[in-house]
Amino acid sequence: MKRSFVLVVMLASGLVLSASAQTPAAPAASAAPTAVPSSAKIAVIAFQPAVAQTNEGQRAFADLQKKYAPKEAALKSLSDEIDGMTKQLQTQGTTLSEADRSTRAKAIDDKKKQLDRETQDLRSDGQQDMQDLYTNLASKVYDVMQTYAEQQGFTLILDISQQQSPVLYASQGTNITKSVIDAYNVKSGVPAPPAGEQAAPGAQAAPRPTRPATSAPKQPASH
């Protein structure tokens, strides 16, 4: 049975792509009535990718990969050992006594259970570390985004990285993802990672906000 031990996939699938629940909430509205702007100025941001794309986010994720690399390698080695034992049993099975076959089959089963247990431990520990990393960094990126929005006069910012984003279309001119990333990098003072270093999950180019994550039904063409 083939298994994947790529930490970036394991962590990203479990945490980063579902980290919306940890995105800092907007400040509660004041009870006192406020003046309504005569015209709203709206922007969009891919918040989760923005957090991952910051220099600090990429550095933190690289450090996390290094932390778990030895355990990941050990699990890969154990998986290869199980595969080798299984193939050997299949090849030599007819020449072995019933007792030998039973002993070898039990040894394989025990190692599979060990692999499953240690893989789950790695996934649990890694996801917790990733969640802590994201939550801490997201809070700081949110503060920079809020300051940027106030400076630029935006009255509303929509998160297009949410799976259920209501945004069907937005021009690139309204996407402030890169601007917020750049502003955060300046504030944090963390340099860009070396060329070729593994990027954090979700640290690809920000998605174009022209289509929500779940595709909407096509409208019939007008005649």
N, C-alpha and C positions, 0 to 999 in steps of 0.2 A: 504494500500500500504506500503510494507516494505521498509525501507530506511537504508542505511549504514552510520554511523557517525564515522567510524574509521578514525581518523585523519591521521594515517600513510599511509593508502591506498589512501585517498583523495589527500594528498600532493605528495606522491611518484608517483602516476599515472600521475599527472599533471605536475610535475616539475623535479624531480630527474632523472627519466628515459628519459626525453627529454631535459636534460640540456646540451646536446652536443653543442648547439648553443652558450653557454656561456663559453665553454672551451677556455682558453687563446690560442690565435693563436701563432704559432711559429714566432720568429723574422723574419722580412723581410730580404731576401738575400741581401748581399752587392753588390753594382754595380761593385766593383772591382773584377776581376777574382781571383778565389781561386784554390789552388791545389786540384785535385781530389785524394782521398785516393786510394792507390793501391788495397785495399780490404775493403769492407764495413763491419761494425760490427752493426748488427741490433738487436733491442730488441722490445718487445711488452709490452703494459701496458693496464690494464682495468682502464682507468683514472677515470671515474665517480664513480665506486665502491671504488677506492682508496681514493678519496676525502671523501666519506661517512664512510670509515673504519678507518680513522684516529681517534685518541683519541679525538681530538678537534671537529671533525665532529660529533662523537657520543654524546659528551657532549652538543654541540650546539643544536642538534636535540632533545635531551631529554628536554632541557630547553624550546624549542619551543612547545613540546607536553604539558608541564606543563602550559605554557601560554594559550593554547587554550582548555585545559581540561574542565574548567568551562562552556565555551560556548558550547562545544561539549555535555556536560552532559545536558545542558538546552535544546538543540535541541532534544536529545534523549527523554527527559521527555515530550516535546511538541508532538513528534511523537507518544509516547505511549498514550497521552491524546486523540489525534485524533483517534487512533485505538479504544480506549474505547468508545468514543462518537459514532463512526460509528457502532460498534457492538450493542450498546444500541439502536440506532435508528432502526437497522435491527430487533432487538428482539421486541421492543415495537411499531414499526411502525404501526401495524394494530389497536392498541388500542388508538392511538393519533388522534387528530383532524387534519384536513388538515392544519390549521394555525400552530399548534405545529410542525408538520412534516416539514413544510416549514421553520419555525424559526430555528429548530435544524439543518436542512440541510445547511442553510445559515451560521450558526455558525461554522459548520465543514468546509465548503468551505473557510471561512475567515481564519480559523486557518491553513488550508493547504497552502493558499497563504502566510501567515506569515512564515510558515515553509520553503517554497520554497525560499522566499526572504532572510531569515536569513541564510539558508544553503548556498546560493550563496554568501552572504557577507562573511561568514566564509571561503568558498573556495577561494574567491578572496584575502582576507587578508592573509590567510595562504600560498597561493601560492606565493604571493609577498614576504612574509618574508622568505619562503624557497628559492626563487630565489636569494634574497639578501645574504642569508647565503651561498648558494652554490657558487655564483660568487666571493664573498670575499675569501672564503677558497680555491677555485679552483686555484685562482691566486697564492696563497702562495705555494700550493702543486706543481704547475707547476714549480715554481722557484727551489724548492728542486729537482724535477725530472731532470731539466736541469743541475743543478750542479752535480747530481749523474751521469748522462749520460756523461758529460764531464770528470769526474774523472775516469769512467770506459772505456772511449774511444769509446763509441757508436756513430755512425755516423747517425743513423736513428732510430726513435722510432715510432711504429705504435700503434694506439689506437684501441684495440679490443673490447672496449665497445660501439663503434659506431655501429648503427644498420646496416649501409651499409659498414661495415668493409670489405676491400679487402682480409683480411687474411683468407686463407683456412686452413692453418696448421702452427703451430709453436711449437717447442719443449718446454717443461717446463723450460728448462735451459735458454731460452731467455725471459721468463716472469719476468719483474722487478717490478711487482705490489707490492708485499710484501716488497721488498727492499726499495722502495720509501716510503711506509707507515711507515716502521720502521725508516727510515732516518728523515721523517717529525716529527714523535713522539719525537724523540731525540731532534730535533731542537726546537720544540714548548714547550717541557717540560710539556705538559699536561698529567697527569696520565691516565691509562686505566680506563674506567668506571667500577663501581662495578659489580660483577657477577650477572647476572640475570636482569640487567637493559635493557630496550628496546633499541634495536639497531636501527641505522638510516636506512632509506630506502636504499636498495642496499648494505647494509653492511654485506652481506653474504660472503662466501669465493669467491675469485676472480674466474671467469669462466675459465675453461680450454680452451686455444685458439686453439682448434682443429676443430672448425666448426663456420662459421659466423652466425650472428643472423638469416639471411634468408638462408634456406638450399639450396644448389646448386643441380642441377640435377645430379642424379647418372650416372656414366659412364658405358656403357655396358661392361660386363666382356669379357676379351680377351680369345680367344680360340686357 
